[in-house]
């Protein structure tokens, strides 16, 4: 298993995963809408929105944001850059990508098994991929609506346009449905998305000039 997982992780450095466990399980209830696209076919706005919303330390960490993990135990602490209250699981884009591609969703006892494997696969992606590749795979495999996987399928479904043409507002709206795209609707817009996407746009403005972020999203 170790050798096969290692080989698969290396192969995915260049090849998009043909299918994921989450996509398979969702397909029985919601169907499966997805269309993997290349890095250059993803809007700059989407890449920036994902980092602004999900993991502003993405350029700096090696898969795990230890500062965010510590602060997640104290929701009243503020992020020095954004001044947004921190909370939740402090899961980085790298961790989410590892879970989406190699593992499964869900809770219960299997959650703790998955967390251990997530550590392993996050390390593999950070070792064998680069940050652009991690973000590219993340944006192609994450669920962005019931049975809708990846930014291209989401863009076509919600705004009837390719992902490379998404505006700043449209990108922020799609990213706002995370981490619960089945509950938080982009179109028609749910209260949570309507509340969240202006925050993401402000954060995009705050971090856009960061040279480390620009190296990744350009």
KEMARMAR-782907 format. One line per 4 residues: number of its first residue (from 1); their letters; for each residue x, y, z of C-alpha. Coordinates in steps of 0.2 Angstrom, whole numbers. Example, Ala and Ser with C-alpha at 12.3 -4.5 7.8 and 13.67 -1.06 7.14 Angstrom:
1> AS> 62 -22 39; 68 -5 36
***
This chain:
1> XXXX> 0 0 0; 14 12 4; 22 10 -13; 6 11 -23
5> XXXX> 1 27 -13; 18 34 -16; 17 31 -35; 0 37 -36
9> XXXX> 4 53 -27; 19 56 -39; 8 52 -54; -4 65 -49
13> XXXX> 9 78 -49; 6 78 -68; -11 69 -70; -27 74 -63
17> XXXX> -35 60 -52; -47 50 -63; -60 49 -49; -61 52 -30
21> XXXX> -70 43 -16; -80 59 -13; -85 60 -31; -91 42 -31
25> XXXX> -101 43 -16; -109 59 -21; -114 53 -38; -127 40 -32
29> XXXX> -137 55 -24; -133 70 -34; -125 64 -50; -107 70 -55
33> XXXX> -103 86 -64; -85 90 -66; -73 96 -80; -55 97 -75
37> XXXX> -46 112 -83; -28 117 -84; -20 131 -73; -21 144 -86
41> XXXX> -40 141 -88; -43 146 -70; -46 164 -67; -33 173 -57
45> XXXX> -48 179 -46; -52 162 -41; -35 158 -36; -34 173 -26
49> XXXX> -51 171 -18; -47 153 -13; -31 158 -4; -39 174 4
53> XXXX> -53 163 11; -46 146 15; -27 148 19; -18 164 19
57> XXXX> -2 156 25; -3 144 10; 14 151 2; 23 150 19
61> XXXX> 19 133 27; 23 115 23; 6 108 23; 1 112 41
65> XXXX> -1 130 48; 4 127 66; -1 145 71; -18 143 64
69> XXXX> -20 126 73; -15 135 90; -27 149 87; -41 138 82
73> XXXX> -43 133 100; -46 151 104; -59 158 92; -57 176 100
77> XXXX> -40 178 94; -38 188 78; -27 185 62; -14 199 62
81> XXXX> -16 201 43; -35 200 41; -42 204 59; -55 190 55
85> XXXX> -59 179 70; -51 162 68; -59 146 72; -64 129 65
89> XXXX> -52 115 60; -38 126 54; -37 114 38; -25 121 25
93> XXXX> -27 120 6; -14 106 6; -23 96 19; -40 99 10
97> XXXX> -32 93 -7; -25 78 1; -42 73 9; -51 77 -8
101> XXXX> -39 67 -19; -34 52 -8; -46 50 6; -65 52 10
105> XXXX> -76 64 19; -87 60 35; -86 59 54; -87 46 67
109> XXXX> -73 34 71; -66 34 53; -63 52 54; -48 49 66
113> XXXX> -41 36 54; -43 48 40; -34 62 50; -19 51 52
117> XXXX> -19 47 33; -22 65 29; -5 69 38; 4 57 27
121> XXXX> -4 62 10; -2 80 14; 17 77 17; 18 68 0
125> XXXX> 9 82 -10; 20 95 -2; 36 84 -6; 32 80 -24
129> XXXX> 21 94 -30; 23 112 -29; 11 126 -23; 4 129 -40
133> XXXX> 0 111 -43; -8 109 -26; -19 124 -29; -23 118 -46
137> XXXX> -29 101 -40; -38 109 -26; -48 120 -37; -52 105 -49
141> XXXX> -57 93 -36; -66 102 -22; -85 100 -21; -93 117 -25
145> XXXX> -111 112 -25; -122 96 -24; -113 84 -36; -103 99 -43
149> XXXX> -84 96 -42; -71 109 -47; -71 127 -52; -75 124 -71
153> XXXX> -91 114 -67; -96 127 -54; -93 142 -65; -103 134 -79
157> XXXX> -117 129 -67; -119 145 -58; -114 159 -70; -114 150 -87
161> XXXX> -96 154 -92; -79 146 -91; -69 147 -75; -56 158 -84
165> XXXX> -69 172 -86; -75 173 -68; -75 191 -61; -69 195 -43
169> XXXX> -87 195 -36; -91 178 -45; -76 170 -39; -79 176 -21
173> XXXX> -97 170 -21; -92 152 -27; -78 151 -14; -90 157 -1
177> XXXX> -100 141 -2; -86 132 6; -85 122 17; -103 116 15
181> XXXX> -108 118 -3; -123 107 -1; -130 119 12; -123 136 7
185> XXXX> -131 140 -11; -122 151 -23; -137 153 -35; -150 157 -28
189> XXXX> -138 165 -16; -140 159 2; -139 171 17; -122 164 22
193> XXXX> -114 167 5; -122 184 4; -113 188 20; -97 180 17
197> XXXX> -92 185 -1; -89 203 3; -77 198 17; -68 187 4
201> XXXX> -66 202 -8; -59 213 6; -47 199 10; -42 198 -8
205> XXXX> -38 216 -8; -28 215 8; -17 201 2; -16 203 -17
209> XXXX> 1 213 -16; 10 199 -6; 24 194 -17; 24 176 -11
213> XXXX> 5 175 -16; 9 183 -33; 22 170 -36; 9 156 -35
217> XX> -7 163 -43; 1 172 -58
***
